[in-house]
Amino acid sequence: MNWQRLRLSFYFAWEGLKDAYKNEQNFKLHLAAGSIVVGAGFFFKVSQFEWLVLIAVITGILSLELVNTAIERSIDLITSDRHPLAKKAKDASAAAVFLFSLGAVIIGIVIFIPKILTWLL
Ligand SMILES: Nc1ncnc2c1ncn2[C@@H]1O[C@H](COP(=O)(O)OP(=O)(O)OP(=O)(O)O)[C@@H](O)[C@H]1O
């Protein structure tokens, strides 16, 4: 086991997180939304299974956002010209984030709406 390599890979991952937080508005937005969901999870005392689903969704969306950023930057590095394939790749990558976000919203509604209604009534 090369501990130095392992330590460096954590360091580079941390650098990637910091960079995305500084430069990617969508990453910050999803992080803020995730924090609100965690707050709501504590407030409404969600079950253990619901916590597992929420954690999977929050980490999934943030990871997908990072992959989307990596794809966008790789394309920008490869070409500064307009190219139909560059467009298709960036749009597919953005669509992946959109689709996951849609699923996350539905999961949020299924978990929280009944709790919000019970709390209100
Ligand atoms: N090299 C390119 N060739 C053709 N279309 C492109 C190219 N780069 C971007 N586009 C199109 O323009 C859209 C916006 O791209 P732009 O680079 O402005 O933002 P982004 O890469 O999607 O995200 P960010 O704003 O975080 O950089 C893309 O989704 C794609 O449809």
The ligand as a Gaussian input file, in Angstrom:
#p B3LYP/6-31G(d) Opt

LIG

0 1
 N      -17.406000      24.073000     -28.100000
 C      -18.736000      24.107000     -28.235000
 N      -19.324000      23.764000     -29.411000
 C      -20.672000      23.781000     -29.568000
 N      -21.540000      24.135000     -28.594000
 C      -21.035000      24.480000     -27.381000
 C      -19.615000      24.490000     -27.147000
 N      -19.408000      24.887000     -25.869000
 C      -20.620000      25.081000     -25.352000
 N      -21.597000      24.858000     -26.242000
 C      -23.058000      24.986000     -26.036000
 O      -23.319000      26.102000     -25.224000
 C      -23.905000      25.696000     -23.983000
 C      -23.341000      26.548000     -22.887000
 O      -21.965000      26.291000     -22.823000
 P      -20.993000      27.102000     -21.870000
 O      -19.604000      26.647000     -22.137000
 O      -21.317000      28.560000     -21.942000
 O      -21.471000      26.663000     -20.476000
 P      -21.309000      25.228000     -19.892000
 O      -20.035000      24.643000     -20.422000
 O      -22.577000      24.440000     -20.171000
 O      -21.224000      25.519000     -18.341000
 P      -20.346000      26.636000     -17.583000
 O      -21.181000      27.898000     -17.681000
 O      -20.278000      26.125000     -16.169000
 O      -19.017000      26.697000     -18.247000
 C      -23.556000      24.206000     -23.881000
 O      -24.471000      23.484000     -23.086000
 C      -23.624000      23.771000     -25.333000
 O      -24.963000      23.602000     -25.734000

